[in-house]
């Protein structure tokens, strides 16, 4: 008798499950993130690509401390690779997750995917070398968390390629989304920082001169070492798998909340950091 009842109960629960709010939160997040990514991509191209093609490498230093150092061609090469190729990831990344492009332009999707994965590995590796040889803002703790991100990127990049080769489409897309989340750690860090500054209207919890302090340690941890973006994505995957209405609605609410914070950060970064430097 129990064997007949349990499947019936499970079927009833699955039928009553409605993923509408979860799907809406994911679409809302993706739209806001894509807008923010492309604004940032426009900034990167305008500042770094244009100045590089003009031979005005000194302009790198208006944003990156020690971005260009005369005579240090190896270090300059690492910085150049990092910032020039980053635009491919920033602009091309969101295109990979638009269903219409994936379905109508499959060859474009595959080739852009290959380029994205290779670029992610190259850019993150160049960034790792740049952090530990050329130096950057922040302290050693922040440099370590940033370096941990490189491990995530390379791991998920390899997984994405492996699943694609085996034609495991579902696993491939999940791994590609994970790669997208960890590969944009620097972007999430900047957006999170600007959201904090907009909300508090001052540098609370850190020293803007040395760019160190408790808030930046927390932010770098959850942007790089234990990415909150990846945690939210795993919650989203789990909600899709379990089909539990309560957890699904909770996950959707959290995604909505972080999307609003992200939107505030994108606005702050656009008006206070990106557009003024173009």
C-alpha atoms as an extended CHARMM CRD file, in Angstrom:
* protein
*
       278  EXT
         1         1  UNK       CA              0.0000000000        0.0000000000        0.0000000000  PROA      1               0.0000000000
         2         2  UNK       CA              2.8250000000        2.3710000000        0.8640000000  PROA      2               0.0000000000
         3         3  UNK       CA              4.5850000000        1.6500000000       -2.3990000000  PROA      3               0.0000000000
         4         4  UNK       CA              1.5190000000        2.8810000000       -4.2830000000  PROA      4               0.0000000000
         5         5  UNK       CA              1.1160000000        5.9980000000       -2.1300000000  PROA      5               0.0000000000
         6         6  UNK       CA              4.6580000000        7.3860000000       -2.2580000000  PROA      6               0.0000000000
         7         7  UNK       CA              4.8870000000        7.7470000000       -6.0560000000  PROA      7               0.0000000000
         8         8  UNK       CA              1.4300000000        9.3510000000       -6.0650000000  PROA      8               0.0000000000
         9         9  UNK       CA              2.5020000000       11.9170000000       -3.4630000000  PROA      9               0.0000000000
        10        10  UNK       CA              5.6840000000       12.6610000000       -5.3670000000  PROA      10              0.0000000000
        11        11  UNK       CA              3.7790000000       13.1200000000       -8.6030000000  PROA      11              0.0000000000
        12        12  UNK       CA              1.2950000000       15.4780000000       -6.9350000000  PROA      12              0.0000000000
        13        13  UNK       CA              4.1300000000       17.5820000000       -5.5060000000  PROA      13              0.0000000000
        14        14  UNK       CA              5.9260000000       17.8190000000       -8.8400000000  PROA      14              0.0000000000
        15        15  UNK       CA              2.7200000000       18.8430000000      -10.6270000000  PROA      15              0.0000000000
        16        16  UNK       CA              2.1390000000       21.6600000000       -8.1180000000  PROA      16              0.0000000000
        17        17  UNK       CA              5.6800000000       22.9820000000       -8.5640000000  PROA      17              0.0000000000
        18        18  UNK       CA              5.8600000000       26.2600000000      -10.4970000000  PROA      18              0.0000000000
        19        19  UNK       CA              9.3370000000       27.5140000000      -11.5170000000  PROA      19              0.0000000000
        20        20  UNK       CA              8.0130000000       30.8160000000      -12.9030000000  PROA      20              0.0000000000
        21        21  UNK       CA              9.5460000000       33.0070000000      -10.1750000000  PROA      21              0.0000000000
        22        22  UNK       CA             12.8760000000       31.1740000000      -10.3600000000  PROA      22              0.0000000000
        23        23  UNK       CA             13.0400000000       31.5190000000      -14.1400000000  PROA      23              0.0000000000
        24        24  UNK       CA             12.0640000000       35.1880000000      -13.9230000000  PROA      24              0.0000000000
        25        25  UNK       CA             14.8220000000       35.9040000000      -11.3920000000  PROA      25              0.0000000000
        26        26  UNK       CA             17.4040000000       34.2040000000      -13.6240000000  PROA      26              0.0000000000
        27        27  UNK       CA             16.3090000000       36.2110000000      -16.6750000000  PROA      27              0.0000000000
        28        28  UNK       CA             16.3280000000       39.4320000000      -14.6640000000  PROA      28              0.0000000000
        29        29  UNK       CA             19.8470000000       38.6790000000      -13.4080000000  PROA      29              0.0000000000
        30        30  UNK       CA             21.1000000000       37.8470000000      -16.8990000000  PROA      30              0.0000000000
        31        31  UNK       CA             19.6840000000       41.0140000000      -18.4760000000  PROA      31              0.0000000000
        32        32  UNK       CA             21.1990000000       43.3000000000      -15.8230000000  PROA      32              0.0000000000
        33        33  UNK       CA             24.5190000000       41.4290000000      -15.8710000000  PROA      33              0.0000000000
        34        34  UNK       CA             24.7120000000       41.6000000000      -19.6710000000  PROA      34              0.0000000000
        35        35  UNK       CA             24.0730000000       45.3440000000      -19.6820000000  PROA      35              0.0000000000
        36        36  UNK       CA             26.7780000000       45.8180000000      -17.0530000000  PROA      36              0.0000000000
        37        37  UNK       CA             29.2120000000       43.5430000000      -18.8850000000  PROA      37              0.0000000000
        38        38  UNK       CA             28.7980000000       45.3510000000      -22.1760000000  PROA      38              0.0000000000
        39        39  UNK       CA             29.2010000000       48.7800000000      -20.5890000000  PROA      39              0.0000000000
        40        40  UNK       CA             32.4110000000       47.5100000000      -18.9970000000  PROA      40              0.0000000000
        41        41  UNK       CA             33.4590000000       46.0120000000      -22.3410000000  PROA      41              0.0000000000
        42        42  UNK       CA             32.9430000000       49.3780000000      -24.0410000000  PROA      42              0.0000000000
        43        43  UNK       CA             35.1210000000       50.9460000000      -21.3530000000  PROA      43              0.0000000000
        44        44  UNK       CA             37.9030000000       48.3690000000      -21.7890000000  PROA      44              0.0000000000
        45        45  UNK       CA             37.9420000000       48.7880000000      -25.5680000000  PROA      45              0.0000000000
        46        46  UNK       CA             37.8360000000       52.6030000000      -25.3370000000  PROA      46              0.0000000000
        47        47  UNK       CA             40.6470000000       52.8600000000      -22.7940000000  PROA      47              0.0000000000
        48        48  UNK       CA             42.9850000000       49.9420000000      -23.4610000000  PROA      48              0.0000000000
        49        49  UNK       CA             42.4150000000       48.8980000000      -27.0690000000  PROA      49              0.0000000000
        50        50  UNK       CA             42.3630000000       52.4050000000      -28.5220000000  PROA      50              0.0000000000
        51        51  UNK       CA             45.4230000000       53.5390000000      -26.5370000000  PROA      51              0.0000000000
        52        52  UNK       CA             47.2990000000       50.3530000000      -27.4860000000  PROA      52              0.0000000000
        53        53  UNK       CA             46.6070000000       50.7170000000      -31.2050000000  PROA      53              0.0000000000
        54        54  UNK       CA             47.7030000000       54.3490000000      -30.9860000000  PROA      54              0.0000000000
        55        55  UNK       CA             50.8960000000       53.3410000000      -29.1850000000  PROA      55              0.0000000000
        56        56  UNK       CA             49.8930000000       55.3800000000      -26.1340000000  PROA      56              0.0000000000
        57        57  UNK       CA             50.7600000000       52.6850000000      -23.5900000000  PROA      57              0.0000000000
        58        58  UNK       CA             51.2030000000       55.2290000000      -20.7980000000  PROA      58              0.0000000000
        59        59  UNK       CA             47.4190000000       55.6160000000      -20.6830000000  PROA      59              0.0000000000
        60        60  UNK       CA             47.2530000000       52.1830000000      -19.0500000000  PROA      60              0.0000000000
        61        61  UNK       CA             48.6620000000       53.8430000000      -15.9320000000  PROA      61              0.0000000000
        62        62  UNK       CA             45.6390000000       56.1170000000      -15.5380000000  PROA      62              0.0000000000
        63        63  UNK       CA             43.7380000000       53.0540000000      -14.3450000000  PROA      63              0.0000000000
        64        64  UNK       CA             46.3040000000       50.3480000000      -13.5430000000  PROA      64              0.0000000000
        65        65  UNK       CA             49.1550000000       51.2700000000      -11.1790000000  PROA      65              0.0000000000
        66        66  UNK       CA             52.3430000000       50.1490000000      -12.9410000000  PROA      66              0.0000000000
        67        67  UNK       CA             50.2500000000       49.1070000000      -15.9130000000  PROA      67              0.0000000000
        68        68  UNK       CA             53.0150000000       50.1510000000      -18.2880000000  PROA      68              0.0000000000
        69        69  UNK       CA             56.6580000000       50.2440000000      -17.2330000000  PROA      69              0.0000000000
        70        70  UNK       CA             59.1730000000       51.4320000000      -19.8090000000  PROA      70              0.0000000000
        71        71  UNK       CA             61.7800000000       48.7640000000      -20.5500000000  PROA      71              0.0000000000
        72        72  UNK       CA             59.9000000000       45.8970000000      -18.9070000000  PROA      72              0.0000000000
        73        73  UNK       CA             58.6080000000       44.2500000000      -22.0680000000  PROA      73              0.0000000000
        74        74  UNK       CA             57.7510000000       40.9420000000      -20.3680000000  PROA      74              0.0000000000
        75        75  UNK       CA             55.6280000000       42.6030000000      -17.7180000000  PROA      75              0.0000000000
        76        76  UNK       CA             54.0210000000       44.9150000000      -20.2720000000  PROA      76              0.0000000000
        77        77  UNK       CA             53.2090000000       41.8900000000      -22.4310000000  PROA      77              0.0000000000
        78        78  UNK       CA             51.4100000000       40.1650000000      -19.5510000000  PROA      78              0.0000000000
        79        79  UNK       CA             49.3870000000       43.2990000000      -18.8170000000  PROA      79              0.0000000000
        80        80  UNK       CA             48.6130000000       43.7530000000      -22.5120000000  PROA      80              0.0000000000
        81        81  UNK       CA             47.4180000000       40.1650000000      -22.9150000000  PROA      81              0.0000000000
        82        82  UNK       CA             45.2920000000       40.4830000000      -19.7970000000  PROA      82              0.0000000000
        83        83  UNK       CA             43.4750000000       43.6900000000      -20.7310000000  PROA      83              0.0000000000
        84        84  UNK       CA             43.2980000000       43.3220000000      -24.5240000000  PROA      84              0.0000000000
        85        85  UNK       CA             41.9280000000       39.7750000000      -24.5780000000  PROA      85              0.0000000000
        86        86  UNK       CA             39.6210000000       40.4520000000      -21.6320000000  PROA      86              0.0000000000
        87        87  UNK       CA             37.2720000000       42.3300000000      -23.9700000000  PROA      87              0.0000000000
        88        88  UNK       CA             36.5540000000       39.0810000000      -25.8290000000  PROA      88              0.0000000000
        89        89  UNK       CA             35.3510000000       37.4870000000      -22.6120000000  PROA      89              0.0000000000
        90        90  UNK       CA             33.4080000000       40.5120000000      -21.4070000000  PROA      90              0.0000000000
        91        91  UNK       CA             31.5430000000       41.1050000000      -24.6550000000  PROA      91              0.0000000000
        92        92  UNK       CA             31.3890000000       37.5380000000      -25.9490000000  PROA      92              0.0000000000
        93        93  UNK       CA             30.4780000000       35.7710000000      -22.7130000000  PROA      93              0.0000000000
        94        94  UNK       CA             26.8010000000       36.7800000000      -22.4940000000  PROA      94              0.0000000000
        95        95  UNK       CA             26.2940000000       35.9400000000      -26.1840000000  PROA      95              0.0000000000
        96        96  UNK       CA             26.9440000000       32.2800000000      -25.3830000000  PROA      96              0.0000000000
        97        97  UNK       CA             23.8670000000       32.0850000000      -23.1710000000  PROA      97              0.0000000000
        98        98  UNK       CA             21.3320000000       33.7040000000      -25.4940000000  PROA      98              0.0000000000
        99        99  UNK       CA             19.1650000000       30.8060000000      -26.7930000000  PROA      99              0.0000000000
       100       100  UNK       CA             18.3660000000       32.4680000000      -30.1180000000  PROA      100             0.0000000000
       101       101  UNK       CA             22.0680000000       32.8000000000      -30.9780000000  PROA      101             0.0000000000
       102       102  UNK       CA             22.8390000000       29.2800000000      -29.8100000000  PROA      102             0.0000000000
       103       103  UNK       CA             20.0100000000       27.7960000000      -31.9010000000  PROA      103             0.0000000000
       104       104  UNK       CA             20.2080000000       29.9120000000      -35.0630000000  PROA      104             0.0000000000
       105       105  UNK       CA             23.9930000000       30.3290000000      -35.2170000000  PROA      105             0.0000000000
       106       106  UNK       CA             25.3990000000       27.0280000000      -33.9150000000  PROA      106             0.0000000000
       107       107  UNK       CA             28.7640000000       27.3920000000      -35.6540000000  PROA      107             0.0000000000
       108       108  UNK       CA             29.2080000000       30.8930000000      -34.2410000000  PROA      108             0.0000000000
       109       109  UNK       CA             28.2830000000       29.5570000000      -30.8000000000  PROA      109             0.0000000000
       110       110  UNK       CA             30.8450000000       26.7500000000      -31.0180000000  PROA      110             0.0000000000
       111       111  UNK       CA             33.6870000000       28.9120000000      -32.2730000000  PROA      111             0.0000000000
       112       112  UNK       CA             32.9960000000       31.7250000000      -29.8350000000  PROA      112             0.0000000000
       113       113  UNK       CA             32.8800000000       29.1110000000      -27.0790000000  PROA      113             0.0000000000
       114       114  UNK       CA             36.2920000000       27.7550000000      -28.0510000000  PROA      114             0.0000000000
       115       115  UNK       CA             37.7370000000       31.2610000000      -28.1900000000  PROA      115             0.0000000000
       116       116  UNK       CA             36.1440000000       32.1600000000      -24.8410000000  PROA      116             0.0000000000
       117       117  UNK       CA             37.5350000000       29.1050000000      -23.0480000000  PROA      117             0.0000000000
       118       118  UNK       CA             41.0550000000       29.5540000000      -24.4200000000  PROA      118             0.0000000000
       119       119  UNK       CA             40.9550000000       33.2830000000      -23.7140000000  PROA      119             0.0000000000
       120       120  UNK       CA             39.7730000000       32.6650000000      -20.1440000000  PROA      120             0.0000000000
       121       121  UNK       CA             42.7690000000       30.4210000000      -19.4820000000  PROA      121             0.0000000000
       122       122  UNK       CA             45.2430000000       32.8220000000      -21.1100000000  PROA      122             0.0000000000
       123       123  UNK       CA             43.8270000000       35.9750000000      -19.4810000000  PROA      123             0.0000000000
       124       124  UNK       CA             43.6330000000       34.4510000000      -15.9990000000  PROA      124             0.0000000000
       125       125  UNK       CA             47.1650000000       33.0380000000      -16.2800000000  PROA      125             0.0000000000
       126       126  UNK       CA             48.4920000000       36.4070000000      -17.4680000000  PROA      126             0.0000000000
       127       127  UNK       CA             46.6460000000       38.0930000000      -14.6020000000  PROA      127             0.0000000000
       128       128  UNK       CA             48.1950000000       35.6680000000      -12.1140000000  PROA      128             0.0000000000
       129       129  UNK       CA             51.6900000000       36.4360000000      -13.4070000000  PROA      129             0.0000000000
       130       130  UNK       CA             50.9240000000       40.1590000000      -13.4210000000  PROA      130             0.0000000000
       131       131  UNK       CA             49.7410000000       40.1410000000       -9.7910000000  PROA      131             0.0000000000
       132       132  UNK       CA             52.8270000000       38.3760000000       -8.4420000000  PROA      132             0.0000000000
       133       133  UNK       CA             55.5110000000       39.9790000000      -10.6380000000  PROA      133             0.0000000000
       134       134  UNK       CA             54.2610000000       43.4630000000      -11.4770000000  PROA      134             0.0000000000
       135       135  UNK       CA             52.0760000000       43.9990000000       -8.4290000000  PROA      135             0.0000000000
       136       136  UNK       CA             48.6320000000       45.5400000000       -8.1760000000  PROA      136             0.0000000000
       137       137  UNK       CA             46.4030000000       47.3010000000       -5.6660000000  PROA      137             0.0000000000
       138       138  UNK       CA             45.5420000000       45.6410000000       -2.3800000000  PROA      138             0.0000000000
       139       139  UNK       CA             47.5180000000       43.4820000000        0.0110000000  PROA      139             0.0000000000
       140       140  UNK       CA             48.8340000000       39.9200000000        0.0080000000  PROA      140             0.0000000000
       141       141  UNK       CA             45.5260000000       38.4740000000        1.2360000000  PROA      141             0.0000000000
       142       142  UNK       CA             43.6890000000       39.9820000000       -1.7260000000  PROA      142             0.0000000000
       143       143  UNK       CA             46.3690000000       38.7220000000       -4.1030000000  PROA      143             0.0000000000
       144       144  UNK       CA             45.9650000000       35.1930000000       -2.7290000000  PROA      144             0.0000000000
       145       145  UNK       CA             42.1820000000       35.2230000000       -3.1270000000  PROA      145             0.0000000000
       146       146  UNK       CA             42.5890000000       36.5400000000       -6.6560000000  PROA      146             0.0000000000
       147       147  UNK       CA             45.0120000000       33.7120000000       -7.4160000000  PROA      147             0.0000000000
       148       148  UNK       CA             42.5720000000       31.0840000000       -6.1430000000  PROA      148             0.0000000000
       149       149  UNK       CA             40.1590000000       32.3240000000       -8.7840000000  PROA      149             0.0000000000
       150       150  UNK       CA             42.6240000000       31.2130000000      -11.4770000000  PROA      150             0.0000000000
       151       151  UNK       CA             42.3130000000       27.6060000000      -10.2720000000  PROA      151             0.0000000000
       152       152  UNK       CA             38.5240000000       27.7760000000      -10.6220000000  PROA      152             0.0000000000
       153       153  UNK       CA             38.7790000000       29.2610000000      -14.1040000000  PROA      153             0.0000000000
       154       154  UNK       CA             41.1880000000       26.6580000000      -15.4540000000  PROA      154             0.0000000000
       155       155  UNK       CA             39.2340000000       23.7910000000      -13.8700000000  PROA      155             0.0000000000
       156       156  UNK       CA             35.8420000000       24.8600000000      -15.2370000000  PROA      156             0.0000000000
       157       157  UNK       CA             37.3700000000       25.7210000000      -18.6190000000  PROA      157             0.0000000000
       158       158  UNK       CA             38.7190000000       22.1750000000      -18.9370000000  PROA      158             0.0000000000
       159       159  UNK       CA             35.3980000000       20.7240000000      -17.7610000000  PROA      159             0.0000000000
       160       160  UNK       CA             33.4830000000       22.7990000000      -20.3010000000  PROA      160             0.0000000000
       161       161  UNK       CA             35.6800000000       21.5280000000      -23.1340000000  PROA      161             0.0000000000
       162       162  UNK       CA             35.5090000000       17.9240000000      -21.9180000000  PROA      162             0.0000000000
       163       163  UNK       CA             31.7060000000       17.8700000000      -21.6990000000  PROA      163             0.0000000000
       164       164  UNK       CA             31.3890000000       19.4780000000      -25.1440000000  PROA      164             0.0000000000
       165       165  UNK       CA             33.6670000000       16.8490000000      -26.6800000000  PROA      165             0.0000000000
       166       166  UNK       CA             31.5780000000       14.0710000000      -25.1170000000  PROA      166             0.0000000000
       167       167  UNK       CA             28.3370000000       15.7190000000      -26.3220000000  PROA      167             0.0000000000
       168       168  UNK       CA             27.0630000000       15.9540000000      -22.7570000000  PROA      168             0.0000000000
       169       169  UNK       CA             25.0880000000       19.1110000000      -23.5010000000  PROA      169             0.0000000000
       170       170  UNK       CA             23.4330000000       19.6210000000      -20.1100000000  PROA      170             0.0000000000
       171       171  UNK       CA             26.6990000000       19.2110000000      -18.1920000000  PROA      171             0.0000000000
       172       172  UNK       CA             28.4720000000       21.3700000000      -20.7690000000  PROA      172             0.0000000000
       173       173  UNK       CA             26.0560000000       24.2670000000      -20.2810000000  PROA      173             0.0000000000
       174       174  UNK       CA             26.2130000000       23.9870000000      -16.4990000000  PROA      174             0.0000000000
       175       175  UNK       CA             30.0140000000       23.9980000000      -16.5790000000  PROA      175             0.0000000000
       176       176  UNK       CA             30.0220000000       26.9340000000      -19.0210000000  PROA      176             0.0000000000
       177       177  UNK       CA             27.8320000000       28.9180000000      -16.6180000000  PROA      177             0.0000000000
       178       178  UNK       CA             30.1880000000       28.0860000000      -13.7610000000  PROA      178             0.0000000000
       179       179  UNK       CA             33.1160000000       29.2580000000      -15.8690000000  PROA      179             0.0000000000
       180       180  UNK       CA             31.2750000000       32.4850000000      -16.6840000000  PROA      180             0.0000000000
       181       181  UNK       CA             30.7050000000       33.1760000000      -12.9860000000  PROA      181             0.0000000000
       182       182  UNK       CA             34.2980000000       32.6310000000      -11.8530000000  PROA      182             0.0000000000
       183       183  UNK       CA             35.8740000000       34.2220000000      -14.9350000000  PROA      183             0.0000000000
       184       184  UNK       CA             34.0940000000       37.4870000000      -14.1240000000  PROA      184             0.0000000000
       185       185  UNK       CA             35.3910000000       37.7010000000      -10.5710000000  PROA      185             0.0000000000
       186       186  UNK       CA             37.1560000000       41.0090000000      -11.2120000000  PROA      186             0.0000000000
       187       187  UNK       CA             33.9630000000       42.4760000000      -12.6520000000  PROA      187             0.0000000000
       188       188  UNK       CA             31.9070000000       41.2650000000       -9.6700000000  PROA      188             0.0000000000
       189       189  UNK       CA             34.5380000000       42.7450000000       -7.3470000000  PROA      189             0.0000000000
       190       190  UNK       CA             34.3150000000       46.1690000000       -8.9910000000  PROA      190             0.0000000000
       191       191  UNK       CA             30.5350000000       46.1340000000       -9.0950000000  PROA      191             0.0000000000
       192       192  UNK       CA             30.3610000000       45.0150000000       -5.4610000000  PROA      192             0.0000000000
       193       193  UNK       CA             32.7830000000       47.7430000000       -4.4170000000  PROA      193             0.0000000000
       194       194  UNK       CA             30.8220000000       50.4540000000       -6.2010000000  PROA      194             0.0000000000
       195       195  UNK       CA             27.5230000000       49.1970000000       -4.7680000000  PROA      195             0.0000000000
       196       196  UNK       CA             29.0670000000       49.4770000000       -1.2800000000  PROA      196             0.0000000000
       197       197  UNK       CA             30.2740000000       53.0160000000       -1.9820000000  PROA      197             0.0000000000
       198       198  UNK       CA             26.9240000000       54.1110000000       -3.4180000000  PROA      198             0.0000000000
       199       199  UNK       CA             25.0020000000       52.6980000000       -0.4580000000  PROA      199             0.0000000000
       200       200  UNK       CA             27.3510000000       54.0980000000        2.2050000000  PROA      200             0.0000000000
       201       201  UNK       CA             28.3720000000       57.2660000000        0.3360000000  PROA      201             0.0000000000
       202       202  UNK       CA             31.9110000000       56.8480000000        1.6830000000  PROA      202             0.0000000000
       203       203  UNK       CA             34.7560000000       54.3530000000        2.0040000000  PROA      203             0.0000000000
       204       204  UNK       CA             33.4120000000       52.4180000000        4.9920000000  PROA      204             0.0000000000
       205       205  UNK       CA             35.5240000000       49.4970000000        6.1580000000  PROA      205             0.0000000000
       206       206  UNK       CA             38.6430000000       50.1590000000        4.1080000000  PROA      206             0.0000000000
       207       207  UNK       CA             41.3630000000       52.7040000000        3.4540000000  PROA      207             0.0000000000
       208       208  UNK       CA             41.0250000000       54.1280000000       -0.0800000000  PROA      208             0.0000000000
       209       209  UNK       CA             44.6550000000       55.2710000000       -0.0370000000  PROA      209             0.0000000000
       210       210  UNK       CA             46.1980000000       51.8430000000        0.5990000000  PROA      210             0.0000000000
       211       211  UNK       CA             43.1600000000       49.9550000000       -0.7290000000  PROA      211             0.0000000000
       212       212  UNK       CA             43.1690000000       47.6000000000        2.2340000000  PROA      212             0.0000000000
       213       213  UNK       CA             40.7700000000       46.8770000000        5.0620000000  PROA      213             0.0000000000
       214       214  UNK       CA             38.1590000000       44.4220000000        6.4010000000  PROA      214             0.0000000000
       215       215  UNK       CA             35.5210000000       45.1500000000        3.7890000000  PROA      215             0.0000000000
       216       216  UNK       CA             37.9320000000       44.5260000000        0.9150000000  PROA      216             0.0000000000
       217       217  UNK       CA             39.0570000000       41.2590000000        2.5170000000  PROA      217             0.0000000000
       218       218  UNK       CA             35.4440000000       40.1050000000        2.7020000000  PROA      218             0.0000000000
       219       219  UNK       CA             34.6830000000       41.3230000000       -0.8130000000  PROA      219             0.0000000000
       220       220  UNK       CA             37.7550000000       39.6680000000       -2.3370000000  PROA      220             0.0000000000
       221       221  UNK       CA             36.9200000000       36.4230000000       -0.5430000000  PROA      221             0.0000000000
       222       222  UNK       CA             33.3840000000       36.2830000000       -1.9160000000  PROA      222             0.0000000000
       223       223  UNK       CA             34.3520000000       37.5830000000       -5.3610000000  PROA      223             0.0000000000
       224       224  UNK       CA             37.3440000000       35.2800000000       -5.8800000000  PROA      224             0.0000000000
       225       225  UNK       CA             38.0490000000       32.5520000000       -3.3100000000  PROA      225             0.0000000000
       226       226  UNK       CA             34.4740000000       31.5840000000       -2.3660000000  PROA      226             0.0000000000
       227       227  UNK       CA             32.5290000000       33.2380000000       -5.2100000000  PROA      227             0.0000000000
       228       228  UNK       CA             29.0390000000       34.2630000000       -4.1330000000  PROA      228             0.0000000000
       229       229  UNK       CA             28.1020000000       34.2510000000       -7.8230000000  PROA      229             0.0000000000
       230       230  UNK       CA             28.9790000000       30.5560000000       -8.0020000000  PROA      230             0.0000000000
       231       231  UNK       CA             27.0680000000       29.8220000000       -4.7900000000  PROA      231             0.0000000000
       232       232  UNK       CA             23.9470000000       31.4860000000       -6.2190000000  PROA      232             0.0000000000
       233       233  UNK       CA             24.3400000000       29.5230000000       -9.4420000000  PROA      233             0.0000000000
       234       234  UNK       CA             24.5830000000       26.2330000000       -7.5290000000  PROA      234             0.0000000000
       235       235  UNK       CA             21.4660000000       27.1720000000       -5.5660000000  PROA      235             0.0000000000
       236       236  UNK       CA             19.7220000000       27.8190000000       -8.8720000000  PROA      236             0.0000000000
       237       237  UNK       CA             20.8010000000       24.4320000000      -10.2440000000  PROA      237             0.0000000000
       238       238  UNK       CA             19.7020000000       22.6970000000       -7.0400000000  PROA      238             0.0000000000
       239       239  UNK       CA             16.3120000000       24.4260000000       -7.0990000000  PROA      239             0.0000000000
       240       240  UNK       CA             15.8000000000       23.2870000000      -10.6940000000  PROA      240             0.0000000000
       241       241  UNK       CA             16.7390000000       19.7270000000       -9.7870000000  PROA      241             0.0000000000
       242       242  UNK       CA             14.7610000000       19.3350000000       -6.5510000000  PROA      242             0.0000000000
       243       243  UNK       CA             11.6040000000       21.1610000000       -7.7080000000  PROA      243             0.0000000000
       244       244  UNK       CA             10.7010000000       22.1900000000       -4.1650000000  PROA      244             0.0000000000
       245       245  UNK       CA              8.5200000000       25.2940000000       -4.2560000000  PROA      245             0.0000000000
       246       246  UNK       CA              9.7530000000       26.7810000000       -0.9780000000  PROA      246             0.0000000000
       247       247  UNK       CA             13.4360000000       26.4450000000       -1.8340000000  PROA      247             0.0000000000
       248       248  UNK       CA             12.7800000000       27.6090000000       -5.3890000000  PROA      248             0.0000000000
       249       249  UNK       CA             11.0530000000       30.7790000000       -4.1840000000  PROA      249             0.0000000000
       250       250  UNK       CA             13.7790000000       31.3860000000       -1.5970000000  PROA      250             0.0000000000
       251       251  UNK       CA             16.4740000000       31.0450000000       -4.2540000000  PROA      251             0.0000000000
       252       252  UNK       CA             14.5820000000       33.3630000000       -6.5960000000  PROA      252             0.0000000000
       253       253  UNK       CA             14.2250000000       35.9820000000       -3.8440000000  PROA      253             0.0000000000
       254       254  UNK       CA             17.9590000000       35.8620000000       -3.0860000000  PROA      254             0.0000000000
       255       255  UNK       CA             18.7980000000       36.1710000000       -6.7890000000  PROA      255             0.0000000000
       256       256  UNK       CA             16.4540000000       39.1680000000       -7.0840000000  PROA      256             0.0000000000
       257       257  UNK       CA             18.1320000000       40.7960000000       -4.0650000000  PROA      257             0.0000000000
       258       258  UNK       CA             21.6520000000       40.3270000000       -5.3950000000  PROA      258             0.0000000000
       259       259  UNK       CA             20.5520000000       41.5030000000       -8.8390000000  PROA      259             0.0000000000
       260       260  UNK       CA             19.3170000000       44.7820000000       -7.3690000000  PROA      260             0.0000000000
       261       261  UNK       CA             22.6200000000       45.2050000000       -5.5130000000  PROA      261             0.0000000000
       262       262  UNK       CA             24.4490000000       44.3900000000       -8.7440000000  PROA      262             0.0000000000
       263       263  UNK       CA             22.3870000000       46.9900000000      -10.6170000000  PROA      263             0.0000000000
       264       264  UNK       CA             23.3130000000       49.6280000000       -8.0310000000  PROA      264             0.0000000000
       265       265  UNK       CA             26.9730000000       48.6830000000       -8.4350000000  PROA      265             0.0000000000
       266       266  UNK       CA             26.7810000000       48.8030000000      -12.2260000000  PROA      266             0.0000000000
       267       267  UNK       CA             25.2360000000       52.2680000000      -12.0780000000  PROA      267             0.0000000000
       268       268  UNK       CA             27.9000000000       53.4530000000       -9.6290000000  PROA      268             0.0000000000
       269       269  UNK       CA             30.7490000000       51.9590000000      -11.6520000000  PROA      269             0.0000000000
       270       270  UNK       CA             29.4080000000       53.3440000000      -14.9220000000  PROA      270             0.0000000000
       271       271  UNK       CA             28.9170000000       56.8940000000      -13.6700000000  PROA      271             0.0000000000
       272       272  UNK       CA             31.8180000000       57.0660000000      -11.2240000000  PROA      272             0.0000000000
       273       273  UNK       CA             34.5300000000       54.8640000000      -12.6760000000  PROA      273             0.0000000000
       274       274  UNK       CA             34.0830000000       53.7750000000      -16.3000000000  PROA      274             0.0000000000
       275       275  UNK       CA             32.5510000000       56.6400000000      -18.3030000000  PROA      275             0.0000000000
       276       276  UNK       CA             34.6610000000       59.4020000000      -16.6610000000  PROA      276             0.0000000000
       277       277  UNK       CA             37.8650000000       57.5970000000      -17.7230000000  PROA      277             0.0000000000
       278       278  UNK       CA             36.9800000000       57.1950000000      -21.3860000000  PROA      278             0.0000000000
